[in-house]
Amino acid sequence: MGEKLSDNGPGGYYDFTPGEWFEWALNECEREMIKRNLKTSLQERKKLQEKDWNAVRESMKWCEENPGKDPLDWVKPQTPEQTEQSLKEAFVEAQKTEKWKEIQKKIDNLGFKK
């Protein structure tokens, strides 16, 4: 193998193939995630689980409120025209929010002309 650089990295050597470096990096990330998981308290894990269940409940509620719509529509391919229409609809909805009004005020204060 190549020159030993340090004890960090795959065996401390730099002449690994890209695949070996990638595998080493994945293993390091996995080890780090396991360490963090072990440090996460039971209470924190319960909060994360509750957050996940809230997302499930929200999804179920959306499906009940929108029986004619497919929740997976956003992952289906769209024509350019459908994409344009979706963006227009999203933009119109965004303009109705308070956040939009705050941003618009900031833009107006900067002196940009419409």
Buried (B, 14 or more C-beta within 10 A) or exposed (E): EEEEEEEEBBBEBBEBEEEEBEEBEEEEEEEEEEEEEEEEEEEEEEEEEEEEEEEEEEEEEEEEEEEEEEEEEEEEEEEEEEEEEEEEEEEEEEEEEEEEEEEEEEEEEEEEEE
